[in-house]
Amino acid sequence: MRLKERVAIVTGGGSGIGEATVLRFVEEGAKVAIVDVVLEGANRVAEAAKEKGGEVLVQQTNICKKDEVDKMVAATLDQFGKLDILINNAGINRDAIAKKMTEEQWDQVMDVNLKGTFLCSQAASIPMMEQNYGRIVNTASIGALGNIGQANYAASKAGVMGLTKTLALELARYNITVNCVSPGATKTPMTAKMPPEFAEKLTKKIPLRRFAEAIELANAHLFFASEESSYVTGQIVFVDGGISLGF
């Protein structure tokens, strides 16, 4: 088991890539705090994890609020005694052409995707520094390279990439690695809302000619969370079927 006795927090753990990551980590021996703003999904994932023999903790947290994030980390430490891994997976989109994008749409996306990633990393890094060990894995997107109708989303995910590299430099002395997984089109509840004709058009642009399965992103999270990546930090890996090669 690659994560035996490790303790992980997975934000956005109640569905999609987060759900797949929670279940993959449990299979590899980790104890997992499932964090989501919606309890229904988190509780459902927790039951699935327990069926696999996993030890989990469900936490309803708004990652845009520092006090809630601090409580999230404290509760994880109280339950499991330490924190080894943080998977910053939670994210949202509020798409609109730039000239029509509202300030609220901009702020919502920046708050969750970028500020939330920072707040969770900041809080988690404190116990990690104390134990001189940690793995932080952030989530960017192929959208960071630019996408019509996603000025807010693209900016937030590009910011996550810059944040990843800076945190990697700052935390390396504490034996904490910080890396970033950048998904392309992935089968999740979010992409399930795409019009079929748009999904078909997008698929044709992907060299591998298909959307990713959530487990394929979970496996990338697993690599960065495990000892197999012990000498890798500050890196951004596109798990996108090759579509970024066309940019």
C-alpha positions as CSV (number, residue, x, y, z in Angstrom):
1,M,0.0,0.0,0.0
2,R,1.5,3.3,-1.1
3,L,-0.2,5.5,1.4
4,K,-0.3,3.2,4.5
5,E,-0.8,5.2,7.7
6,R,-0.8,8.5,5.8
7,V,-3.5,11.1,6.5
8,A,-5.0,13.1,3.7
9,I,-7.4,15.9,3.2
10,V,-9.3,16.0,-0.1
11,T,-11.3,19.1,-0.9
12,G,-14.2,18.8,-3.2
13,G,-14.2,15.1,-2.2
14,G,-18.0,14.7,-2.6
15,S,-18.1,14.1,-6.3
16,G,-16.1,13.7,-9.6
17,I,-12.3,13.7,-9.4
18,G,-12.4,14.3,-5.6
19,E,-14.6,11.3,-5.1
20,A,-12.3,9.1,-7.2
21,T,-9.3,10.4,-5.3
22,V,-10.8,9.6,-1.9
23,L,-11.6,6.0,-2.9
24,R,-8.2,5.5,-4.5
25,F,-6.4,6.8,-1.4
26,V,-8.4,4.6,0.9
27,E,-7.5,1.6,-1.3
28,E,-3.9,2.5,-0.8
29,G,-4.2,2.7,3.0
30,A,-4.7,6.4,3.7
31,K,-7.1,7.9,6.3
32,V,-9.0,10.6,4.6
33,A,-10.8,13.8,5.6
34,I,-13.5,14.3,2.9
35,V,-14.1,18.0,2.6
36,D,-17.0,19.5,0.6
37,V,-19.4,22.4,0.9
38,V,-22.3,19.9,0.2
39,L,-22.7,17.3,2.8
40,E,-24.9,14.9,0.8
41,G,-22.1,14.0,-1.6
42,A,-19.4,13.8,1.0
43,N,-21.5,11.5,3.1
44,R,-22.2,9.2,0.1
45,V,-18.5,9.0,-0.7
46,A,-17.8,8.3,3.0
47,E,-20.1,5.3,3.0
48,A,-18.4,4.0,-0.2
49,A,-15.0,4.5,1.5
50,K,-16.1,2.7,4.6
51,E,-17.3,-0.3,2.5
52,K,-13.7,-0.5,1.3
53,G,-12.5,-0.6,4.9
54,G,-11.4,3.0,4.9
55,E,-11.2,5.3,7.9
56,V,-12.7,8.7,6.9
57,L,-13.9,12.0,8.4
58,V,-16.6,14.1,6.7
59,Q,-16.3,17.9,7.0
60,Q,-18.5,20.6,5.5
61,T,-16.2,23.5,4.8
62,N,-16.3,26.7,2.8
63,I,-12.7,26.9,1.7
64,C,-13.1,30.6,1.0
65,K,-13.3,31.3,4.7
66,K,-10.1,31.2,6.7
67,D,-11.7,30.3,10.0
68,E,-13.5,27.4,8.4
69,V,-10.3,26.1,6.8
70,D,-8.4,26.4,10.1
71,K,-11.2,24.4,11.8
72,M,-11.0,21.8,9.0
73,V,-7.3,21.2,9.6
74,A,-7.7,21.2,13.3
75,A,-10.5,18.6,13.1
76,T,-8.4,16.4,10.9
77,L,-5.5,16.6,13.4
78,D,-7.9,15.9,16.3
79,Q,-9.3,12.8,14.5
80,F,-6.1,11.3,13.0
81,G,-3.2,12.9,14.9
82,K,-1.4,14.3,11.9
83,L,-1.7,15.5,8.3
84,D,0.5,14.3,5.5
85,I,-1.3,15.1,2.3
86,L,-3.5,17.9,1.0
87,I,-5.3,17.5,-2.3
88,N,-6.7,20.9,-3.3
89,N,-9.4,19.6,-5.7
90,A,-12.4,21.9,-5.0
91,G,-13.3,24.2,-7.8
92,I,-16.1,25.9,-9.6
93,N,-16.8,27.7,-12.9
94,R,-19.1,30.6,-13.7
95,D,-18.7,31.0,-17.5
96,A,-19.4,34.2,-19.4
97,I,-17.9,36.3,-22.2
98,A,-15.6,38.8,-20.6
99,K,-17.6,41.9,-21.6
100,K,-20.7,40.3,-20.0
101,M,-19.0,38.8,-16.9
102,T,-20.2,40.2,-13.7
103,E,-18.0,41.1,-10.7
104,E,-19.8,38.4,-8.7
105,Q,-18.9,35.8,-11.3
106,W,-15.3,36.9,-11.3
107,D,-15.1,36.9,-7.5
108,Q,-16.8,33.6,-6.9
109,V,-14.4,31.7,-9.2
110,M,-11.3,33.5,-7.9
111,D,-12.4,32.9,-4.3
112,V,-12.9,29.2,-4.6
113,N,-10.3,28.2,-7.1
114,L,-7.4,30.5,-6.1
115,K,-8.0,31.9,-2.6
116,G,-9.4,28.6,-1.4
117,T,-6.3,26.7,-2.7
118,F,-4.1,29.2,-0.9
119,L,-6.0,29.1,2.4
120,C,-6.0,25.3,2.5
121,S,-2.3,25.1,1.6
122,Q,-1.4,27.8,4.2
123,A,-3.3,26.0,7.0
124,A,-2.1,22.5,6.1
125,S,1.5,23.5,5.7
126,I,1.8,24.4,9.4
127,P,1.5,20.9,10.8
128,M,3.5,19.6,7.8
129,M,6.4,21.9,8.6
130,E,6.3,20.8,12.3
131,Q,6.6,17.2,11.3
132,N,9.1,18.0,8.4
133,Y,7.0,16.1,5.9
134,G,4.2,16.9,3.5
135,R,2.6,16.5,0.1
136,I,0.5,19.3,-1.4
137,V,-1.2,18.7,-4.7
138,N,-3.1,21.5,-6.4
139,T,-5.5,21.4,-9.3
140,A,-5.2,23.7,-12.3
141,S,-6.8,23.1,-15.7
142,I,-6.2,23.0,-19.4
143,G,-8.4,26.1,-19.2
144,A,-5.4,28.0,-17.7
145,L,-4.0,28.2,-21.2
146,G,-7.0,30.3,-22.3
147,N,-10.6,29.5,-23.2
148,I,-13.4,31.7,-24.6
149,G,-15.9,32.5,-22.0
150,Q,-13.7,31.6,-19.0
151,A,-11.6,34.7,-18.2
152,N,-12.3,34.1,-14.5
153,Y,-11.6,30.4,-14.6
154,A,-8.5,30.7,-16.8
155,A,-7.1,33.4,-14.5
156,S,-7.8,31.4,-11.4
157,K,-6.1,28.3,-12.7
158,A,-3.1,30.1,-14.1
159,G,-2.8,31.6,-10.6
160,V,-2.9,28.1,-9.1
161,M,0.1,27.2,-11.3
162,G,2.1,30.2,-10.1
163,L,1.1,29.5,-6.5
164,T,2.3,25.9,-6.8
165,K,5.7,27.0,-7.9
166,T,6.1,29.6,-5.2
167,L,4.9,27.2,-2.4
168,A,7.3,24.6,-3.7
169,L,10.2,27.0,-3.3
170,E,9.1,28.1,0.1
171,L,8.3,24.7,1.6
172,A,11.1,22.6,0.1
173,R,13.3,23.2,3.2
174,Y,10.6,21.4,5.3
175,N,10.5,18.3,3.1
176,I,7.2,19.3,1.7
177,T,6.6,18.9,-2.0
178,V,4.0,21.0,-3.9
179,N,2.9,19.9,-7.3
180,C,-0.1,20.5,-9.6
181,V,-2.3,18.3,-11.7
182,S,-3.9,20.0,-14.7
183,P,-6.9,18.1,-16.0
184,G,-8.3,18.3,-19.5
185,A,-11.8,17.2,-20.3
186,T,-12.9,14.7,-17.7
187,K,-16.1,12.8,-17.1
188,T,-17.5,14.6,-14.0
189,P,-20.9,16.0,-13.0
190,M,-19.6,19.4,-14.3
191,T,-18.8,18.2,-17.8
192,A,-22.0,16.0,-17.9
193,K,-23.9,19.3,-18.3
194,M,-22.1,20.0,-21.6
195,P,-24.4,20.0,-24.7
196,P,-23.7,16.8,-26.6
197,E,-22.6,18.6,-29.8
198,F,-20.0,20.6,-27.8
199,A,-18.7,17.5,-26.1
200,E,-18.4,15.7,-29.5
201,K,-16.5,18.7,-31.0
202,L,-14.2,18.9,-28.0
203,T,-13.5,15.1,-28.2
204,K,-12.3,15.5,-31.8
205,K,-9.6,18.0,-30.6
206,I,-8.2,15.6,-28.1
207,P,-5.4,13.4,-29.5
208,L,-6.5,10.4,-27.5
209,R,-10.1,11.0,-28.7
210,R,-11.9,10.7,-25.4
211,F,-12.6,12.4,-22.1
212,A,-10.5,11.2,-19.1
213,E,-12.1,9.0,-16.4
214,A,-12.0,10.5,-13.0
215,I,-9.8,7.6,-11.8
216,E,-7.1,8.7,-14.2
217,L,-6.8,12.0,-12.4
218,A,-7.0,10.2,-9.0
219,N,-4.0,8.1,-10.1
220,A,-2.0,11.3,-10.8
221,H,-2.9,12.6,-7.4
222,L,-1.7,9.3,-6.0
223,F,1.6,9.6,-7.6
224,F,2.3,13.1,-6.2
225,A,1.0,12.0,-2.8
226,S,3.2,8.9,-2.6
227,E,6.9,8.3,-2.1
228,E,7.3,7.6,-5.8
229,S,7.4,11.4,-6.3
230,S,9.7,12.2,-3.4
231,Y,12.1,14.2,-5.6
232,V,9.5,16.0,-7.7
233,T,8.3,19.4,-6.6
234,G,7.0,22.6,-8.3
235,Q,5.8,20.6,-11.3
236,I,2.6,21.0,-13.4
237,V,1.4,17.8,-15.1
238,F,-1.3,18.0,-17.8
239,V,-3.5,15.0,-17.6
240,D,-5.4,15.9,-20.7
241,G,-5.1,13.3,-23.4
242,G,-2.6,15.5,-25.3
243,I,-4.9,18.4,-26.0
244,S,-2.4,20.9,-24.5
245,L,0.1,20.0,-27.3
246,G,-2.1,22.0,-29.6
247,F,-1.7,25.2,-27.7
